[in-house]
Amino acid sequence: MAIKIHALVFLGLVVSLISVASAIPGTATYYTVYVPSACYGYQDQGVMIGAASDALWENGAACGRMYKVRCTGPTNQGVPEPCRGEVTVKIVDRCPSPGCQSTIDLSQEAFSMIADPAAGKINMEYNQV
């Protein structure tokens, strides 16, 4: 019995390390007008949402994907320590080039969960969940 518990604890640690190691670095900004969206039109998808840059969009395949996003630091000198944590968001829109300034453009509410909105743009890491 003790061997099984130790094996499960070990497996949990390995899975956690793989999850952390697989996080992808990027940047995040925020937006405030959520509808219509490229994925769902005028259907309300809540506020824990984001818009995918061309790097993630994949011709619309990103619609509905869930990403865990964690602030890792500032991109400018305006807010030296903007980070607050992490959030999981659903991709509901596209943030097209050349105007898109980040990997994931988060809703203002989602951005506020992970960083001080005064920062405007942050470094982050993300992974699909």
N, C-alpha and C positions, 0 to 999 in steps of 0.2 A: 504494500500500500504506500509506504513512504517513498519507494522508488518511483511509483506513478506520479506522486505529487511533485517530486523533484523534476521529473521529466516534463510535466506540464508547466512548471515555473520556468524551466530552461527554454522550452518552446515559446512561451510568452515573451521572454526577453529577446529571443532571436527575432521574432516577428516585429517587436517594437523597434529593434535596431534597424531592421530592413526598412520599415516604414519611415524612420527618420532619415536614413541614408538615401532613400529614393526621392526625398523632397527636391523640387526643382527651384532654383533661384529665379527671381523676376522682380517686377515692380508693380505697384498698385496705385491707382488714383480713385476718385469717386465721381459719381454723377447723381443728378437729382430728379430727372424726368424719366419715369419707368415705363410708361405706356405711350404709344404702342411699342412693342418689342419685336425684334426680328424673328423670334421663335414662337411667341404666343399672341401676337397682335395686341388686342385690348383686354385679354384675360389677365386678371390680377394674380400674380405669382408670389405675393408677399413682399417683404423688404430685405430678406437675407438672400440677395441676388447679385449677379454680376454680368458684365458684358465681356465676351472673349475677344482678344486681339486676333489678328490674322494667324498668328502662330498657333492658336488653339482652336480657331473657328472650324477648320476642316470642312468647308462648304456646307455648314449648318449641322454637321454631326455633333458639335459641342452642345447643342440645345438639350437641356435637361441634365447634363452632367453635373455632378456635385464635386466641389473642390474644397479641401481644407486649406485655408490661407493663414499664414502666421507672419506677423511683422518681425523683421530682423534688424531694422535700423533706418536712419534717415537717408535721404538722397540729397539734402541741401543743409545749409547751416542755420536755416530759420528756426527749426525745432530740433535741438540736438538729441533728445530722447523721446521720440514720438510713440514708441511701442507700448501696447497694452495687453496683447494676447493673440488669440487665434479665433477664427470663425469658419463655419462651413456655409458655402453659398451655392446656389443653383444658377447655372448659366441660362439666361433668358434672352440675351441680346448679343449683338455684334458691336465691337468697337473697331471700326474700319480704319485702315491707313489712308492717308498720311496723318490724319488728325489724332489718332489714338496714341496716347503718350505712355501707355503701360501694357503689361502682359494681361492683367485683369483689371477692368474698370468696375469697381465695386459700387453698390448702392451707398449712399451717404450713411445709412444706418449700419451697414456691415463694416464700412471703413472705420466708423466711430467705435466699433467694438474692438478693433485691433490697434488703432492708432489715433493720435490727436488729429482731428480734421484740419487744424491750422497748418499741418505739414504739407497737405495737398498731394504729395507723392511720397511713397515710401519704398524701401527695399523689402522684399518679402520672399517667402518660399511657399510653395504650394504642391499638393499632390491630389490626384483624383481619388475620391472615396466611394 
